[in-house]
Amino acid sequence: MKLKPFLKKSEYKSINFKRLKTNHIQVQAYINGVKGVFIIDTGASNSCIDLKLFDYYNVRYEKSIEKASSATDQISNTMISKKNKFMIGKWTKKNIPIVLFDMSFINKTLNEHGIESVSGIIGSDLLKKGKAVIDYSDNKLFLKS
């Protein structure tokens, strides 16, 4: 059986994504009912939003004892928001924790490549909950209901 029919039969939702010239995967998603642009990062352990957008996404947060790191090592202080509703396409999950940090350096790098700023990152925590399958040849993300 081919991939798409198998996934649809297995109750996966299909979401189109955009491949950026930097080879990042970009999708539209909603946090707490508010739309934004996000990068999918399978190497990120947590889903995140820019700390400056906490009010925009109706996110309540508290200081986190966790220190985050990245390939650039420019993330240090983080906040955590524990109960959020995340929607990507028709796929929805509730009670999702989100890490908040200053994403200025990430957006600066994207902007230098002519790419619009993003609100956040969809990490492996959320991808695992959705049993994600990424179809690079058809620019589709599949998440299980």
C-alpha positions as CSV (number, residue, x, y, z in Angstrom):
1,M,0.0,0.0,0.0
2,K,1.2,3.5,-0.8
3,L,2.0,6.0,2.0
4,K,-0.8,8.5,1.7
5,P,-3.7,5.9,1.5
6,F,-2.2,4.0,4.4
7,L,-1.9,7.0,6.6
8,K,-5.4,8.2,5.8
9,K,-6.8,4.8,6.5
10,S,-4.8,4.8,9.8
11,E,-6.7,8.1,10.9
12,Y,-3.8,10.5,10.2
13,K,-4.5,14.1,9.4
14,S,-2.6,15.6,6.5
15,I,-1.1,19.1,6.8
16,N,0.6,21.0,4.0
17,F,3.9,22.6,4.8
18,K,6.2,25.0,3.1
19,R,9.8,24.2,2.5
20,L,11.9,27.3,3.0
21,K,15.1,28.1,1.1
22,T,17.0,27.3,4.3
23,N,15.4,23.8,4.1
24,H,13.3,24.5,7.3
25,I,9.8,23.2,7.3
26,Q,7.2,25.9,8.0
27,V,3.5,25.4,9.0
28,Q,0.7,27.5,10.2
29,A,-0.6,26.4,13.6
30,Y,-2.8,27.8,16.4
31,I,-2.0,28.1,20.0
32,N,-5.0,28.7,22.3
33,G,-7.0,29.7,19.2
34,V,-4.4,32.2,17.9
35,K,-2.8,31.7,14.5
36,G,1.0,31.8,13.9
37,V,3.8,30.6,11.7
38,F,6.0,27.8,13.1
39,I,9.1,25.8,12.1
40,I,9.1,22.1,12.5
41,D,12.3,21.0,14.2
42,T,12.6,17.2,14.8
43,G,15.8,17.9,16.8
44,A,14.1,20.3,19.2
45,S,13.1,18.4,22.4
46,N,10.3,20.9,23.2
47,S,7.8,23.0,21.4
48,C,8.5,26.7,21.9
49,I,7.2,30.2,21.3
50,D,9.0,33.5,21.4
51,L,8.7,35.0,24.9
52,K,7.7,38.3,23.5
53,L,4.5,36.7,22.1
54,F,3.1,35.3,25.4
55,D,0.3,37.9,25.6
56,Y,-0.6,37.4,21.9
57,Y,-1.1,33.7,22.4
58,N,-2.9,34.1,25.8
59,V,-0.1,32.1,27.5
60,R,0.4,32.1,31.3
61,Y,3.9,31.1,32.2
62,E,6.3,30.7,35.1
63,K,10.0,30.6,35.4
64,S,11.6,27.3,34.5
65,I,14.5,25.8,36.2
66,E,15.5,24.2,33.0
67,K,18.3,25.8,30.9
68,A,17.8,25.4,27.2
69,S,20.6,24.9,24.6
70,S,20.8,25.0,20.9
71,A,23.3,24.6,18.1
72,T,24.1,28.3,18.6
73,D,24.2,28.1,22.4
74,Q,22.4,31.4,22.6
75,I,19.4,30.2,24.7
76,S,19.7,30.3,28.5
77,N,16.7,31.5,30.4
78,T,13.4,29.8,29.7
79,M,9.8,30.0,30.9
80,I,7.3,27.3,30.9
81,S,3.5,27.3,30.1
82,K,1.9,24.1,31.1
83,K,-1.7,23.9,29.6
84,N,-2.2,25.1,26.1
85,K,-4.3,24.0,23.1
86,F,-2.3,23.3,20.0
87,M,-3.9,22.9,16.6
88,I,-2.1,22.1,13.3
89,G,-4.5,21.7,10.4
90,K,-7.4,19.6,11.8
91,W,-5.2,17.9,14.4
92,T,-5.7,19.2,17.9
93,K,-4.1,18.4,21.3
94,K,-4.9,20.0,24.7
95,N,-2.8,20.4,27.8
96,I,0.4,20.9,25.8
97,P,3.4,22.4,27.7
98,I,5.3,25.2,25.8
99,V,8.7,26.5,26.5
100,L,9.1,30.3,26.1
101,F,12.4,32.0,25.3
102,D,13.8,35.0,23.4
103,M,13.8,33.8,19.7
104,S,15.4,37.1,18.4
105,F,18.5,35.4,17.2
106,I,16.5,32.7,15.3
107,N,14.3,35.2,13.6
108,K,17.3,37.5,12.8
109,T,18.9,34.6,11.0
110,L,15.7,33.8,9.1
111,N,15.3,37.5,8.2
112,E,18.8,37.6,6.9
113,H,17.8,34.9,4.4
114,G,14.6,36.8,3.4
115,I,12.3,34.6,5.4
116,E,9.6,36.0,7.6
117,S,9.9,35.7,11.4
118,V,8.3,32.7,13.1
119,S,6.3,32.6,16.3
120,G,7.9,29.4,17.5
121,I,9.1,25.9,17.0
122,I,7.1,22.6,16.9
123,G,9.5,20.2,18.5
124,S,9.7,16.4,18.9
125,D,7.5,16.4,22.0
126,L,4.5,17.4,19.9
127,L,5.5,15.4,16.9
128,K,5.8,12.3,19.1
129,K,2.3,12.9,20.5
130,G,1.0,13.1,17.0
131,K,3.0,10.0,15.8
132,A,4.3,12.4,13.1
133,V,5.2,11.3,9.6
134,I,6.9,13.8,7.4
135,D,6.6,13.3,3.6
136,Y,9.3,15.5,2.1
137,S,8.5,14.6,-1.5
138,D,4.9,15.8,-1.2
139,N,5.4,18.6,1.4
140,K,3.0,17.0,3.9
141,L,3.0,16.5,7.6
142,F,0.8,13.6,8.9
143,L,-0.4,13.6,12.5
144,K,-2.5,10.8,14.0
145,S,-5.9,11.7,15.5
